[in-house]
């Protein structure tokens, strides 16, 4: 195991199979087979927000920046207090218990929002107020994909309206592209614009392996068009599972890149499910180079690990 040099912005850790997978991809006419799947919170968005502190995630945006009343903030604070009590150290609990706790939390969070009068008009204002920024280069890579005709799917445990508004705020043309799809928790507003329900199914951080079950038609259309090579980006272990149940081995194809965000991230755990892991609050520069390789452009140095974005070291694991 190599050691991350904290004097640089981060490191890129590549799995033992990285070079072989990249070489296979470049032999395989991947440009016409490629589609992009990525998480939203702290993947499309940066780990640090406008004020240098950890950024607001989707739930934070609606908890902190929508209904400005003491009752709502108390209900949110009570939820977080109960969450700390019930979760403890979540990662140390059995998988089934973790799953059940996350089911409970998403239901409880949605209930708090339903009980306190969130309105559709609040969403855009909350996104503008939030301590949240795009990760450097993220929207540019997404736009490069749609400009090349490559479909882009955001799979998030957040909220589809928040994600769409965030993209629209920073890149209206990208938000309007028919090649951009969002699969996340969807808020339903009544005729008066008040939050009335959440569509099923609920998406949380550990059930993304159900994505094909939820939106299988999307993947079936891609496969029918010959697009069976996903490039998957995320910041948590569960993001790697998004193609798990695709038919005929589709979940095993393609490349998976993680934004681990912290210098002390558990690299072996990430490399068990991702092909490359980026530590530190890195930009999309490495992803952009990989995309260039997969679409037949420049950037072949990524194959051998001889080049990295400025301030970043590449580590072979």
Secondary structure as the mmCIF struct_conf table of DSSP 4:
data_model
#
loop_
_struct_conf.conf_type_id
_struct_conf.id
_struct_conf.beg_label_comp_id
_struct_conf.beg_label_asym_id
_struct_conf.beg_label_seq_id
_struct_conf.end_label_comp_id
_struct_conf.end_label_asym_id
_struct_conf.end_label_seq_id
HELX_LH_PP_P HELX_LH_PP_P1 UNK A 2 UNK A 4
TURN_TY1_P TURN_TY1_P1 UNK A 6 UNK A 7
BEND BEND1 UNK A 8 UNK A 9
STRN STRN1 UNK A 10 UNK A 14
TURN_TY1_P TURN_TY1_P2 UNK A 16 UNK A 17
HELX_RH_AL_P HELX_RH_AL_P1 UNK A 18 UNK A 27
TURN_TY1_P TURN_TY1_P3 UNK A 28 UNK A 29
HELX_RH_3T_P HELX_RH_3T_P1 UNK A 30 UNK A 32
TURN_TY1_P TURN_TY1_P4 UNK A 33 UNK A 33
STRN STRN2 UNK A 34 UNK A 38
TURN_TY1_P TURN_TY1_P5 UNK A 41 UNK A 44
STRN STRN3 UNK A 45 UNK A 45
BEND BEND2 UNK A 47 UNK A 47
STRN STRN4 UNK A 48 UNK A 48
TURN_TY1_P TURN_TY1_P6 UNK A 50 UNK A 51
BEND BEND3 UNK A 52 UNK A 53
STRN STRN5 UNK A 54 UNK A 54
HELX_LH_PP_P HELX_LH_PP_P2 UNK A 55 UNK A 56
HELX_RH_AL_P HELX_RH_AL_P2 UNK A 58 UNK A 65
BEND BEND4 UNK A 66 UNK A 66
BEND BEND5 UNK A 69 UNK A 69
HELX_RH_AL_P HELX_RH_AL_P3 UNK A 70 UNK A 87
BEND BEND6 UNK A 88 UNK A 89
HELX_RH_3T_P HELX_RH_3T_P2 UNK A 90 UNK A 92
BEND BEND7 UNK A 93 UNK A 93
HELX_RH_AL_P HELX_RH_AL_P4 UNK A 95 UNK A 115
TURN_TY1_P TURN_TY1_P7 UNK A 116 UNK A 117
STRN STRN6 UNK A 119 UNK A 119
HELX_RH_AL_P HELX_RH_AL_P5 UNK A 120 UNK A 129
BEND BEND8 UNK A 130 UNK A 131
STRN STRN7 UNK A 134 UNK A 134
HELX_LH_PP_P HELX_LH_PP_P3 UNK A 135 UNK A 135
TURN_TY1_P TURN_TY1_P8 UNK A 136 UNK A 137
HELX_RH_AL_P HELX_RH_AL_P6 UNK A 138 UNK A 147
TURN_TY1_P TURN_TY1_P9 UNK A 148 UNK A 149
STRN STRN8 UNK A 152 UNK A 159
HELX_RH_AL_P HELX_RH_AL_P7 UNK A 160 UNK A 170
HELX_RH_AL_P HELX_RH_AL_P8 UNK A 172 UNK A 176
TURN_TY1_P TURN_TY1_P10 UNK A 178 UNK A 179
STRN STRN9 UNK A 180 UNK A 185
STRN STRN10 UNK A 187 UNK A 189
TURN_TY1_P TURN_TY1_P11 UNK A 191 UNK A 192
BEND BEND9 UNK A 193 UNK A 193
STRN STRN11 UNK A 194 UNK A 194
STRN STRN12 UNK A 195 UNK A 198
HELX_LH_PP_P HELX_LH_PP_P4 UNK A 199 UNK A 199
BEND BEND10 UNK A 200 UNK A 201
HELX_LH_PP_P HELX_LH_PP_P5 UNK A 202 UNK A 202
TURN_TY1_P TURN_TY1_P12 UNK A 205 UNK A 206
HELX_RH_3T_P HELX_RH_3T_P3 UNK A 208 UNK A 210
HELX_RH_AL_P HELX_RH_AL_P9 UNK A 211 UNK A 224
TURN_TY1_P TURN_TY1_P13 UNK A 225 UNK A 226
STRN STRN13 UNK A 229 UNK A 234
BEND BEND11 UNK A 235 UNK A 236
HELX_RH_3T_P HELX_RH_3T_P4 UNK A 237 UNK A 241
TURN_TY1_P TURN_TY1_P14 UNK A 242 UNK A 245
HELX_RH_3T_P HELX_RH_3T_P5 UNK A 247 UNK A 252
BEND BEND12 UNK A 253 UNK A 254
STRN STRN14 UNK A 255 UNK A 259
BEND BEND13 UNK A 262 UNK A 262
TURN_TY1_P TURN_TY1_P15 UNK A 263 UNK A 264
HELX_RH_AL_P HELX_RH_AL_P10 UNK A 267 UNK A 271
TURN_TY1_P TURN_TY1_P16 UNK A 272 UNK A 273
BEND BEND14 UNK A 275 UNK A 275
STRN STRN15 UNK A 276 UNK A 278
BEND BEND15 UNK A 280 UNK A 281
BEND BEND16 UNK A 284 UNK A 284
HELX_RH_AL_P HELX_RH_AL_P11 UNK A 285 UNK A 294
TURN_TY1_P TURN_TY1_P17 UNK A 295 UNK A 296
BEND BEND17 UNK A 297 UNK A 298
TURN_TY1_P TURN_TY1_P18 UNK A 300 UNK A 300
HELX_RH_AL_P HELX_RH_AL_P12 UNK A 301 UNK A 304
TURN_TY1_P TURN_TY1_P19 UNK A 305 UNK A 305
TURN_TY1_P TURN_TY1_P20 UNK A 310 UNK A 311
STRN STRN16 UNK A 312 UNK A 316
#
